[in-house]
Amino acid sequence: MVIVAGAWSGVMLCYARKIKTPEQLLLFNVSYGDASVFPNLRIALQILLTIATSIASCEKTCSKLKLILSYLRASMGQKRLCDLALLSIEKAVTEKTDFNEIINTFASLKARKVHF
């Protein structure tokens, strides 16, 4: 459904009480608005909603790296630091991983003993 610019103000007044967040405003603009109606508003809202996510993930990464560095600074090489940081940042994936299955798969690939 596309609303022309003249009718846009009436629709906005009708739905003004329902729109509480920038995300809702962007969804309303995409659903009912035309690309020519407030094109800068759509771009500004997309940037606003993207920046918050980018900053939060960056802060999370930096805080995890700071914890790892303070705990194991003396005895760690760069590769190990990168691997530990990745495990710490992707904690949700790490917790779901079945390490016994990984160990068994690795052991079966690298079996050097002859089984009698």
LUMMARZA-857668 format. One record per atom (N, C-alpha, C): residue number from 1; x, y, z; atom name. Coordinates in Angstrom, 3 decimals, m for minus. Example, Ala and Ser with C-alpha at 12.3 -4.5 7.8 and 13.67 -1.06 7.14 Angstrom:
// residues 2
<mifi resi="1" X="13.190" Y="m5.690" Z="7.800" name="N"/>
<mifi resi="1" X="12.300" Y="m4.500" Z="7.800" name="CA"/>
<mifi resi="1" X="13.200" Y="m3.300" Z="7.800" name="C"/>
<mifi resi="2" X="12.850" Y="m2.250" Z="7.080" name="N"/>
<mifi resi="2" X="13.670" Y="m1.060" Z="7.140" name="CA"/>
<mifi resi="2" X="12.900" Y="0.030" Z="7.870" name="C"/>
END
This chain:
// residues 116
<mifi resi="1" X="0.849" Y="m1.173" Z="0.000" name="N"/>
<mifi resi="1" X="0.000" Y="0.000" Z="0.000" name="CA"/>
<mifi resi="1" X="0.893" Y="1.235" Z="0.000" name="C"/>
<mifi resi="2" X="0.694" Y="2.126" Z="m0.947" name="N"/>
<mifi resi="2" X="1.495" Y="3.333" Z="m1.062" name="CA"/>
<mifi resi="2" X="0.608" Y="4.535" Z="m0.783" name="C"/>
<mifi resi="3" X="1.097" Y="5.410" Z="0.068" name="N"/>
<mifi resi="3" X="0.341" Y="6.606" Z="0.447" name="CA"/>
<mifi resi="3" X="1.023" Y="7.809" Z="m0.187" name="C"/>
<mifi resi="4" X="0.260" Y="8.679" Z="m0.798" name="N"/>
<mifi resi="4" X="0.832" Y="9.872" Z="m1.411" name="CA"/>
<mifi resi="4" X="1.205" Y="10.869" Z="m0.335" name="C"/>
<mifi resi="5" X="2.067" Y="11.817" Z="m0.704" name="N"/>
<mifi resi="5" X="2.621" Y="12.749" Z="0.278" name="CA"/>
<mifi resi="5" X="1.551" Y="13.563" Z="0.991" name="C"/>
<mifi resi="6" X="0.468" Y="13.938" Z="0.318" name="N"/>
<mifi resi="6" X="m0.573" Y="14.740" Z="0.950" name="CA"/>
<mifi resi="6" X="m1.302" Y="13.997" Z="2.050" name="C"/>
<mifi resi="7" X="m1.557" Y="12.726" Z="1.827" name="N"/>
<mifi resi="7" X="m2.272" Y="11.919" Z="2.816" name="CA"/>
<mifi resi="7" X="m1.345" Y="11.402" Z="3.912" name="C"/>
<mifi resi="8" X="m0.061" Y="11.548" Z="3.720" name="N"/>
<mifi resi="8" X="0.934" Y="11.027" Z="4.672" name="CA"/>
<mifi resi="8" X="0.774" Y="11.643" Z="6.056" name="C"/>
<mifi resi="9" X="0.527" Y="12.956" Z="6.112" name="N"/>
<mifi resi="9" X="0.421" Y="13.613" Z="7.419" name="CA"/>
<mifi resi="9" X="m0.790" Y="13.108" Z="8.195" name="C"/>
<mifi resi="10" X="m1.906" Y="12.850" Z="7.523" name="N"/>
<mifi resi="10" X="m3.086" Y="12.321" Z="8.204" name="CA"/>
<mifi resi="10" X="m2.857" Y="10.926" Z="8.746" name="C"/>
<mifi resi="11" X="m2.194" Y="10.101" Z="7.980" name="N"/>
<mifi resi="11" X="m1.892" Y="8.738" Z="8.426" name="CA"/>
<mifi resi="11" X="m0.920" Y="8.777" Z="9.597" name="C"/>
<mifi resi="12" X="0.078" Y="9.660" Z="9.517" name="N"/>
<mifi resi="12" X="1.056" Y="9.772" Z="10.609" name="CA"/>
<mifi resi="12" X="0.380" Y="10.213" Z="11.900" name="C"/>
<mifi resi="13" X="m0.559" Y="11.146" Z="11.810" name="N"/>
<mifi resi="13" X="m1.263" Y="11.575" Z="13.015" name="CA"/>
<mifi resi="13" X="m2.087" Y="10.438" Z="13.603" name="C"/>
<mifi resi="14" X="m2.674" Y="9.622" Z="12.742" name="N"/>
<mifi resi="14" X="m3.492" Y="8.500" Z="13.203" name="CA"/>
<mifi resi="14" X="m2.648" Y="7.453" Z="13.925" name="C"/>
<mifi resi="15" X="m1.454" Y="7.183" Z="13.420" name="N"/>
<mifi resi="15" X="m0.605" Y="6.132" Z="13.986" name="CA"/>
<mifi resi="15" X="0.486" Y="6.653" Z="14.920" name="C"/>
<mifi resi="16" X="0.511" Y="7.943" Z="15.206" name="N"/>
<mifi resi="16" X="1.591" Y="8.530" Z="16.007" name="CA"/>
<mifi resi="16" X="1.677" Y="7.931" Z="17.405" name="C"/>
<mifi resi="17" X="0.549" Y="7.586" Z="17.987" name="N"/>
<mifi resi="17" X="0.573" Y="7.033" Z="19.342" name="CA"/>
<mifi resi="17" X="1.068" Y="5.593" Z="19.368" name="C"/>
<mifi resi="18" X="0.958" Y="4.880" Z="18.258" name="N"/>
<mifi resi="18" X="1.385" Y="3.479" Z="18.211" name="CA"/>
<mifi resi="18" X="2.888" Y="3.339" Z="17.967" name="C"/>
<mifi resi="19" X="3.503" Y="4.328" Z="17.363" name="N"/>
<mifi resi="19" X="4.928" Y="4.258" Z="17.033" name="CA"/>
<mifi resi="19" X="5.732" Y="4.773" Z="18.221" name="C"/>
<mifi resi="20" X="6.499" Y="3.881" Z="18.839" name="N"/>
<mifi resi="20" X="7.267" Y="4.242" Z="20.033" name="CA"/>
<mifi resi="20" X="8.776" Y="4.191" Z="19.814" name="C"/>
<mifi resi="21" X="9.255" Y="3.389" Z="18.876" name="N"/>
<mifi resi="21" X="10.697" Y="3.206" Z="18.687" name="CA"/>
<mifi resi="21" X="11.088" Y="3.546" Z="17.253" name="C"/>
<mifi resi="22" X="12.378" Y="3.817" Z="17.016" name="N"/>
<mifi resi="22" X="12.830" Y="4.063" Z="15.642" name="CA"/>
<mifi resi="22" X="12.582" Y="2.863" Z="14.724" name="C"/>
<mifi resi="23" X="12.672" Y="1.658" Z="15.266" name="N"/>
<mifi resi="23" X="12.424" Y="0.461" Z="14.461" name="CA"/>
<mifi resi="23" X="10.978" Y="0.425" Z="13.961" name="C"/>
<mifi resi="24" X="10.038" Y="0.776" Z="14.834" name="N"/>
<mifi resi="24" X="8.632" Y="0.811" Z="14.432" name="CA"/>
<mifi resi="24" X="8.394" Y="1.891" Z="13.379" name="C"/>
<mifi resi="25" X="9.068" Y="3.032" Z="13.534" name="N"/>
<mifi resi="25" X="8.931" Y="4.111" Z="12.554" name="CA"/>
<mifi resi="25" X="9.483" Y="3.689" Z="11.196" name="C"/>
<mifi resi="26" X="10.621" Y="2.997" Z="11.198" name="N"/>
<mifi resi="26" X="11.191" Y="2.516" Z="9.941" name="CA"/>
<mifi resi="26" X="10.273" Y="1.487" Z="9.285" name="C"/>
<mifi resi="27" X="9.743" Y="0.562" Z="10.077" name="N"/>
<mifi resi="27" X="8.828" Y="m0.441" Z="9.527" name="CA"/>
<mifi resi="27" X="7.567" Y="0.210" Z="8.962" name="C"/>
<mifi resi="28" X="7.063" Y="1.235" Z="9.642" name="N"/>
<mifi resi="28" X="5.891" Y="1.961" Z="9.147" name="CA"/>
<mifi resi="28" X="6.217" Y="2.665" Z="7.835" name="C"/>
<mifi resi="29" X="7.384" Y="3.301" Z="7.782" name="N"/>
<mifi resi="29" X="7.796" Y="4.020" Z="6.580" name="CA"/>
<mifi resi="29" X="7.975" Y="3.057" Z="5.409" name="C"/>
<mifi resi="30" X="8.542" Y="1.892" Z="5.656" name="N"/>
<mifi resi="30" X="8.737" Y="0.904" Z="4.591" name="CA"/>
<mifi resi="30" X="7.400" Y="0.317" Z="4.152" name="C"/>
<mifi resi="31" X="6.513" Y="0.049" Z="5.108" name="N"/>
<mifi resi="31" X="5.235" Y="m0.588" Z="4.783" name="CA"/>
<mifi resi="31" X="4.282" Y="0.339" Z="4.045" name="C"/>
<mifi resi="32" X="4.157" Y="1.563" Z="4.500" name="N"/>
<mifi resi="32" X="3.138" Y="2.461" Z="3.962" name="CA"/>
<mifi resi="32" X="3.701" Y="3.591" Z="3.110" name="C"/>
<mifi resi="33" X="4.978" Y="3.820" Z="3.181" name="N"/>
<mifi resi="33" X="5.547" Y="4.957" Z="2.475" name="CA"/>
<mifi resi="33" X="6.106" Y="4.592" Z="1.118" name="C"/>
<mifi resi="34" X="6.226" Y="5.581" Z="0.292" name="N"/>
<mifi resi="34" X="6.851" Y="5.430" Z="m1.008" name="CA"/>
<mifi resi="34" X="8.314" Y="5.842" Z="m0.848" name="C"/>
<mifi resi="35" X="9.163" Y="5.435" Z="m1.762" name="N"/>
<mifi resi="35" X="10.582" Y="5.794" Z="m1.673" name="CA"/>
<mifi resi="35" X="10.782" Y="7.302" Z="m1.789" name="C"/>
<mifi resi="36" X="9.842" Y="7.986" Z="m2.448" name="N"/>
<mifi resi="36" X="9.974" Y="9.433" Z="m2.613" name="CA"/>
<mifi resi="36" X="9.485" Y="10.215" Z="m1.395" name="C"/>
<mifi resi="37" X="8.763" Y="9.554" Z="m0.495" name="N"/>
<mifi resi="37" X="8.261" Y="10.226" Z="0.699" name="CA"/>
<mifi resi="37" X="9.307" Y="10.084" Z="1.798" name="C"/>
<mifi resi="38" X="9.886" Y="11.157" Z="2.193" name="N"/>
<mifi resi="38" X="10.917" Y="11.206" Z="3.223" name="CA"/>
<mifi resi="38" X="12.026" Y="10.171" Z="2.991" name="C"/>
<mifi resi="39" X="12.732" Y="10.236" Z="1.863" name="N"/>
<mifi resi="39" X="13.786" Y="9.246" Z="1.622" name="CA"/>
<mifi resi="39" X="14.936" Y="9.372" Z="2.619" name="C"/>
<mifi resi="40" X="15.211" Y="10.589" Z="3.068" name="N"/>
<mifi resi="40" X="16.298" Y="10.780" Z="4.031" name="CA"/>
<mifi resi="40" X="15.944" Y="10.215" Z="5.400" name="C"/>
<mifi resi="41" X="14.661" Y="10.224" Z="5.745" name="N"/>
<mifi resi="41" X="14.231" Y="9.645" Z="7.018" name="CA"/>
<mifi resi="41" X="14.513" Y="8.149" Z="7.040" name="C"/>
<mifi resi="42" X="14.199" Y="7.475" Z="5.961" name="N"/>
<mifi resi="42" X="14.437" Y="6.027" Z="5.882" name="CA"/>
<mifi resi="42" X="15.931" Y="5.723" Z="6.010" name="C"/>
<mifi resi="43" X="16.767" Y="6.470" Z="5.313" name="N"/>
<mifi resi="43" X="18.216" Y="6.257" Z="5.373" name="CA"/>
<mifi resi="43" X="18.737" Y="6.537" Z="6.774" name="C"/>
<mifi resi="44" X="18.274" Y="7.637" Z="7.381" name="N"/>
<mifi resi="44" X="18.728" Y="7.985" Z="8.733" name="CA"/>
<mifi resi="44" X="18.323" Y="6.925" Z="9.756" name="C"/>
<mifi resi="45" X="17.120" Y="6.405" Z="9.642" name="N"/>
<mifi resi="45" X="16.668" Y="5.365" Z="10.574" name="CA"/>
<mifi resi="45" X="17.444" Y="4.065" Z="10.378" name="C"/>
<mifi resi="46" X="17.741" Y="3.711" Z="9.136" name="N"/>
<mifi resi="46" X="18.534" Y="2.507" Z="8.886" name="CA"/>
<mifi resi="46" X="19.930" Y="2.645" Z="9.490" name="C"/>
<mifi resi="47" X="20.536" Y="3.808" Z="9.339" name="N"/>
<mifi resi="47" X="21.861" Y="4.046" Z="9.925" name="CA"/>
<mifi resi="47" X="21.776" Y="4.003" Z="11.442" name="C"/>
<mifi resi="48" X="20.770" Y="4.634" Z="12.023" name="N"/>
<mifi resi="48" X="20.605" Y="4.649" Z="13.478" name="CA"/>
<mifi resi="48" X="20.462" Y="3.238" Z="14.036" name="C"/>
<mifi resi="49" X="19.660" Y="2.421" Z="13.394" name="N"/>
<mifi resi="49" X="19.437" Y="1.058" Z="13.879" name="CA"/>
<mifi resi="49" X="20.659" Y="0.173" Z="13.667" name="C"/>
<mifi resi="50" X="21.480" Y="0.472" Z="12.681" name="N"/>
<mifi resi="50" X="22.685" Y="m0.319" Z="12.425" name="CA"/>
<mifi resi="50" X="23.812" Y="0.057" Z="13.374" name="C"/>
<mifi resi="51" X="23.972" Y="1.332" Z="13.683" name="N"/>
<mifi resi="51" X="25.075" Y="1.794" Z="14.533" name="CA"/>
<mifi resi="51" X="24.985" Y="1.197" Z="15.930" name="C"/>
<mifi resi="52" X="23.815" Y="1.104" Z="16.492" name="N"/>
<mifi resi="52" X="23.679" Y="0.570" Z="17.850" name="CA"/>
<mifi resi="52" X="24.178" Y="m0.867" Z="17.927" name="C"/>
<mifi resi="53" X="23.884" Y="m1.662" Z="16.939" name="N"/>
<mifi resi="53" X="24.345" Y="m3.048" Z="16.916" name="CA"/>
<mifi resi="53" X="25.846" Y="m3.113" Z="16.736" name="C"/>
<mifi resi="54" X="26.393" Y="m2.300" Z="15.865" name="N"/>
<mifi resi="54" X="27.829" Y="m2.317" Z="15.611" name="CA"/>
<mifi resi="54" X="28.616" Y="m1.935" Z="16.850" name="C"/>
<mifi resi="55" X="28.166" Y="m0.918" Z="17.558" name="N"/>
<mifi resi="55" X="28.874" Y="m0.459" Z="18.751" name="CA"/>
<mifi resi="55" X="28.800" Y="m1.504" Z="19.850" name="C"/>
<mifi resi="56" X="27.649" Y="m2.126" Z="20.029" name="N"/>
<mifi resi="56" X="27.500" Y="m3.133" Z="21.079" name="CA"/>
<mifi resi="56" X="28.392" Y="m4.337" Z="20.823" name="C"/>
<mifi resi="57" X="28.465" Y="m4.806" Z="19.597" name="N"/>
<mifi resi="57" X="29.311" Y="m5.968" Z="19.313" name="CA"/>
<mifi resi="57" X="30.782" Y="m5.619" Z="19.456" name="C"/>
<mifi resi="58" X="31.167" Y="m4.398" Z="19.118" name="N"/>
<mifi resi="58" X="32.556" Y="m3.972" Z="19.283" name="CA"/>
<mifi resi="58" X="32.920" Y="m3.892" Z="20.757" name="C"/>
<mifi resi="59" X="32.033" Y="m3.328" Z="21.579" name="N"/>
<mifi resi="59" X="32.299" Y="m3.244" Z="23.015" name="CA"/>
<mifi resi="59" X="32.396" Y="m4.627" Z="23.637" name="C"/>
<mifi resi="60" X="31.553" Y="m5.552" Z="23.198" name="N"/>
<mifi resi="60" X="31.588" Y="m6.918" Z="23.712" name="CA"/>
<mifi resi="60" X="32.916" Y="m7.575" Z="23.362" name="C"/>
<mifi resi="61" X="33.367" Y="m7.408" Z="22.128" name="N"/>
<mifi resi="61" X="34.629" Y="m7.995" Z="21.693" name="CA"/>
<mifi resi="61" X="35.791" Y="m7.429" Z="22.482" name="C"/>
<mifi resi="62" X="35.817" Y="m6.115" Z="22.672" name="N"/>
<mifi resi="62" X="36.923" Y="m5.488" Z="23.404" name="CA"/>
<mifi resi="62" X="36.935" Y="m5.911" Z="24.863" name="C"/>
<mifi resi="63" X="35.782" Y="m6.035" Z="25.494" name="N"/>
<mifi resi="63" X="35.755" Y="m6.433" Z="26.901" name="CA"/>
<mifi resi="63" X="36.201" Y="m7.876" Z="27.065" name="C"/>
<mifi resi="64" X="35.819" Y="m8.758" Z="26.137" name="N"/>
<mifi resi="64" X="36.268" Y="m10.152" Z="26.201" name="CA"/>
<mifi resi="64" X="37.775" Y="m10.231" Z="26.019" name="C"/>
<mifi resi="65" X="38.310" Y="m9.473" Z="25.082" name="N"/>
<mifi resi="65" X="39.745" Y="m9.477" Z="24.833" name="CA"/>
<mifi resi="65" X="40.508" Y="m8.964" Z="26.049" name="C"/>
<mifi resi="66" X="39.950" Y="m7.957" Z="26.717" name="N"/>
<mifi resi="66" X="40.587" Y="m7.417" Z="27.916" name="CA"/>
<mifi resi="66" X="40.635" Y="m8.457" Z="29.033" name="C"/>
<mifi resi="67" X="39.553" Y="m9.218" Z="29.200" name="N"/>
<mifi resi="67" X="39.539" Y="m10.281" Z="30.214" name="CA"/>
<mifi resi="67" X="40.581" Y="m11.354" Z="29.920" name="C"/>
<mifi resi="68" X="40.672" Y="m11.760" Z="28.675" name="N"/>
<mifi resi="68" X="41.633" Y="m12.802" Z="28.306" name="CA"/>
<mifi resi="68" X="43.060" Y="m12.301" Z="28.498" name="C"/>
<mifi resi="69" X="43.336" Y="m11.089" Z="28.074" name="N"/>
<mifi resi="69" X="44.690" Y="m10.554" Z="28.196" name="CA"/>
<mifi resi="69" X="45.121" Y="m10.406" Z="29.644" name="C"/>
<mifi resi="70" X="44.221" Y="m9.956" Z="30.502" name="N"/>
<mifi resi="70" X="44.612" Y="m9.762" Z="31.899" name="CA"/>
<mifi resi="70" X="44.840" Y="m11.093" Z="32.600" name="C"/>
<mifi resi="71" X="44.144" Y="m12.144" Z="32.180" name="N"/>
<mifi resi="71" X="44.251" Y="m13.438" Z="32.855" name="CA"/>
<mifi resi="71" X="45.473" Y="m14.235" Z="32.393" name="C"/>
<mifi resi="72" X="45.774" Y="m14.222" Z="31.116" name="N"/>
<mifi resi="72" X="46.837" Y="m15.080" Z="30.587" name="CA"/>
<mifi resi="72" X="47.919" Y="m14.314" Z="29.826" name="C"/>
<mifi resi="73" X="48.211" Y="m13.116" Z="30.205" name="N"/>
<mifi resi="73" X="49.120" Y="m12.280" Z="29.437" name="CA"/>
<mifi resi="73" X="50.527" Y="m12.860" Z="29.303" name="C"/>
<mifi resi="74" X="51.084" Y="m13.436" Z="30.342" name="N"/>
<mifi resi="74" X="52.491" Y="m13.818" Z="30.343" name="CA"/>
<mifi resi="74" X="52.798" Y="m15.033" Z="29.472" name="C"/>
<mifi resi="75" X="51.879" Y="m15.953" Z="29.342" name="N"/>
<mifi resi="75" X="52.219" Y="m17.230" Z="28.699" name="CA"/>
<mifi resi="75" X="51.395" Y="m17.508" Z="27.447" name="C"/>
<mifi resi="76" X="51.207" Y="m16.501" Z="26.605" name="N"/>
<mifi resi="76" X="50.328" Y="m16.715" Z="25.468" name="CA"/>
<mifi resi="76" X="50.901" Y="m16.103" Z="24.198" name="C"/>
<mifi resi="77" X="50.836" Y="m16.873" Z="23.108" name="N"/>
<mifi resi="77" X="51.223" Y="m16.358" Z="21.802" name="CA"/>
<mifi resi="77" X="50.033" Y="m15.721" Z="21.102" name="C"/>
<mifi resi="78" X="50.284" Y="m15.107" Z="19.957" name="N"/>
<mifi resi="78" X="49.232" Y="m14.395" Z="19.225" name="CA"/>
<mifi resi="78" X="48.147" Y="m15.343" Z="18.711" name="C"/>
<mifi resi="79" X="48.536" Y="m16.507" Z="18.202" name="N"/>
<mifi resi="79" X="47.548" Y="m17.455" Z="17.675" name="CA"/>
<mifi resi="79" X="46.622" Y="m17.943" Z="18.780" name="C"/>
<mifi resi="80" X="47.187" Y="m18.265" Z="19.937" name="N"/>
<mifi resi="80" X="46.360" Y="m18.742" Z="21.049" name="CA"/>
<mifi resi="80" X="45.422" Y="m17.632" Z="21.527" name="C"/>
<mifi resi="81" X="45.929" Y="m16.408" Z="21.574" name="N"/>
<mifi resi="81" X="45.089" Y="m15.274" Z="21.974" name="CA"/>
<mifi resi="81" X="43.906" Y="m15.123" Z="21.021" name="C"/>
<mifi resi="82" X="44.151" Y="m15.217" Z="19.726" name="N"/>
<mifi resi="82" X="43.065" Y="m15.102" Z="18.742" name="CA"/>
<mifi resi="82" X="42.050" Y="m16.233" Z="18.908" name="C"/>
<mifi resi="83" X="42.544" Y="m17.448" Z="19.133" name="N"/>
<mifi resi="83" X="41.638" Y="m18.587" Z="19.293" name="CA"/>
<mifi resi="83" X="40.797" Y="m18.468" Z="20.560" name="C"/>
<mifi resi="84" X="41.418" Y="m18.055" Z="21.661" name="N"/>
<mifi resi="84" X="40.669" Y="m17.881" Z="22.911" name="CA"/>
<mifi resi="84" X="39.655" Y="m16.743" Z="22.801" name="C"/>
<mifi resi="85" X="40.042" Y="m15.676" Z="22.123" name="N"/>
<mifi resi="85" X="39.116" Y="m14.556" Z="21.935" name="CA"/>
<mifi resi="85" X="37.904" Y="m14.999" Z="21.125" name="C"/>
<mifi resi="86" X="38.129" Y="m15.780" Z="20.082" name="N"/>
<mifi resi="86" X="37.023" Y="m16.269" Z="19.263" name="CA"/>
<mifi resi="86" X="36.095" Y="m17.169" Z="20.070" name="C"/>
<mifi resi="87" X="36.659" Y="m18.057" Z="20.879" name="N"/>
<mifi resi="87" X="35.832" Y="m18.920" Z="21.727" name="CA"/>
<mifi resi="87" X="35.024" Y="m18.114" Z="22.739" name="C"/>
<mifi resi="88" X="35.640" Y="m17.087" Z="23.296" name="N"/>
<mifi resi="88" X="34.969" Y="m16.280" Z="24.306" name="CA"/>
<mifi resi="88" X="33.871" Y="m15.409" Z="23.697" name="C"/>
<mifi resi="89" X="34.134" Y="m14.844" Z="22.536" name="N"/>
<mifi resi="89" X="33.151" Y="m13.978" Z="21.885" name="CA"/>
<mifi resi="89" X="31.958" Y="m14.792" Z="21.402" name="C"/>
<mifi resi="90" X="32.218" Y="m15.947" Z="20.838" name="N"/>
<mifi resi="90" X="31.149" Y="m16.819" Z="20.336" name="CA"/>
<mifi resi="90" X="30.756" Y="m17.841" Z="21.397" name="C"/>
<mifi resi="91" X="30.483" Y="m17.369" Z="22.600" name="N"/>
<mifi resi="91" X="30.204" Y="m18.246" Z="23.738" name="CA"/>
<mifi resi="91" X="28.953" Y="m19.099" Z="23.524" name="C"/>
<mifi resi="92" X="27.949" Y="m18.553" Z="22.886" name="N"/>
<mifi resi="92" X="26.709" Y="m19.311" Z="22.665" name="CA"/>
<mifi resi="92" X="26.966" Y="m20.541" Z="21.796" name="C"/>
<mifi resi="93" X="27.782" Y="m20.379" Z="20.772" name="N"/>
<mifi resi="93" X="28.110" Y="m21.511" Z="19.902" name="CA"/>
<mifi resi="93" X="28.997" Y="m22.500" Z="20.645" name="C"/>
<mifi resi="94" X="29.928" Y="m21.978" Z="21.436" name="N"/>
<mifi resi="94" X="30.848" Y="m22.832" Z="22.182" name="CA"/>
<mifi resi="94" X="30.105" Y="m23.698" Z="23.188" name="C"/>
<mifi resi="95" X="29.102" Y="m23.145" Z="23.855" name="N"/>
<mifi resi="95" X="28.360" Y="m23.913" Z="24.857" name="CA"/>
<mifi resi="95" X="27.518" Y="m25.020" Z="24.222" name="C"/>
<mifi resi="96" X="27.081" Y="m24.835" Z="22.988" name="N"/>
<mifi resi="96" X="26.265" Y="m25.842" Z="22.313" name="CA"/>
<mifi resi="96" X="27.105" Y="m26.956" Z="21.688" name="C"/>
<mifi resi="97" X="28.415" Y="m26.748" Z="21.595" name="N"/>
<mifi resi="97" X="29.288" Y="m27.705" Z="20.928" name="CA"/>
<mifi resi="97" X="29.511" Y="m28.933" Z="21.794" name="C"/>
<mifi resi="98" X="29.432" Y="m30.103" Z="21.176" name="N"/>
<mifi resi="98" X="29.701" Y="m31.366" Z="21.867" name="CA"/>
<mifi resi="98" X="31.176" Y="m31.708" Z="21.653" name="C"/>
<mifi resi="99" X="31.992" Y="m31.450" Z="22.675" name="N"/>
<mifi resi="99" X="33.429" Y="m31.648" Z="22.548" name="CA"/>
<mifi resi="99" X="33.811" Y="m33.124" Z="22.523" name="C"/>
<mifi resi="100" X="33.032" Y="m33.985" Z="23.147" name="N"/>
<mifi resi="100" X="33.330" Y="m35.421" Z="23.102" name="CA"/>
<mifi resi="100" X="33.270" Y="m35.945" Z="21.670" name="C"/>
<mifi resi="101" X="32.306" Y="m35.487" Z="20.914" name="N"/>
<mifi resi="101" X="32.200" Y="m35.905" Z="19.516" name="CA"/>
<mifi resi="101" X="33.393" Y="m35.405" Z="18.704" name="C"/>
<mifi resi="102" X="33.812" Y="m34.176" Z="18.947" name="N"/>
<mifi resi="102" X="34.969" Y="m33.620" Z="18.241" name="CA"/>
<mifi resi="102" X="36.231" Y="m34.396" Z="18.591" name="C"/>
<mifi resi="103" X="36.411" Y="m34.707" Z="19.875" name="N"/>
<mifi resi="103" X="37.594" Y="m35.456" Z="20.308" name="CA"/>
<mifi resi="103" X="37.601" Y="m36.849" Z="19.690" name="C"/>
<mifi resi="104" X="36.474" Y="m37.522" Z="19.688" name="N"/>
<mifi resi="104" X="36.402" Y="m38.862" Z="19.096" name="CA"/>
<mifi resi="104" X="36.670" Y="m38.836" Z="17.594" name="C"/>
<mifi resi="105" X="36.151" Y="m37.843" Z="16.907" name="N"/>
<mifi resi="105" X="36.401" Y="m37.719" Z="15.469" name="CA"/>
<mifi resi="105" X="37.877" Y="m37.477" Z="15.202" name="C"/>
<mifi resi="106" X="38.480" Y="m36.581" Z="15.978" name="N"/>
<mifi resi="106" X="39.902" Y="m36.287" Z="15.820" name="CA"/>
<mifi resi="106" X="40.746" Y="m37.513" Z="16.146" name="C"/>
<mifi resi="107" X="40.394" Y="m38.236" Z="17.193" name="N"/>
<mifi resi="107" X="41.148" Y="m39.425" Z="17.585" name="CA"/>
<mifi resi="107" X="41.067" Y="m40.508" Z="16.516" name="C"/>
<mifi resi="108" X="39.921" Y="m40.647" Z="15.881" name="N"/>
<mifi resi="108" X="39.800" Y="m41.674" Z="14.843" name="CA"/>
<mifi resi="108" X="40.579" Y="m41.298" Z="13.585" name="C"/>
<mifi resi="109" X="40.739" Y="m40.012" Z="13.324" name="N"/>
<mifi resi="109" X="41.519" Y="m39.584" Z="12.165" name="CA"/>
<mifi resi="109" X="43.015" Y="m39.731" Z="12.393" name="C"/>
<mifi resi="110" X="43.466" Y="m39.546" Z="13.614" name="N"/>
<mifi resi="110" X="44.889" Y="m39.551" Z="13.935" name="CA"/>
<mifi resi="110" X="45.314" Y="m40.809" Z="14.685" name="C"/>
<mifi resi="111" X="44.579" Y="m41.890" Z="14.543" name="N"/>
<mifi resi="111" X="44.916" Y="m43.120" Z="15.257" name="CA"/>
<mifi resi="111" X="46.218" Y="m43.685" Z="14.698" name="C"/>
<mifi resi="112" X="47.222" Y="m43.807" Z="15.551" name="N"/>
<mifi resi="112" X="48.521" Y="m44.325" Z="15.123" name="CA"/>
<mifi resi="112" X="48.800" Y="m45.704" Z="15.691" name="C"/>
<mifi resi="113" X="47.975" Y="m46.136" Z="16.604" name="N"/>
<mifi resi="113" X="48.148" Y="m47.460" Z="17.182" name="CA"/>
<mifi resi="113" X="47.384" Y="m48.475" Z="16.347" name="C"/>
<mifi resi="114" X="47.920" Y="m49.664" Z="16.314" name="N"/>
<mifi resi="114" X="47.258" Y="m50.745" Z="15.608" name="CA"/>
<mifi resi="114" X="46.327" Y="m51.427" Z="16.588" name="C"/>
<mifi resi="115" X="45.069" Y="m51.537" Z="16.215" name="N"/>
<mifi resi="115" X="44.092" Y="m52.186" Z="17.080" name="CA"/>
<mifi resi="115" X="44.056" Y="m53.677" Z="16.770" name="C"/>
<mifi resi="116" X="44.298" Y="m54.538" Z="17.773" name="N"/>
<mifi resi="116" X="44.300" Y="m56.001" Z="17.597" name="CA"/>
<mifi resi="116" X="42.985" Y="m56.582" Z="17.986" name="C"/>
END
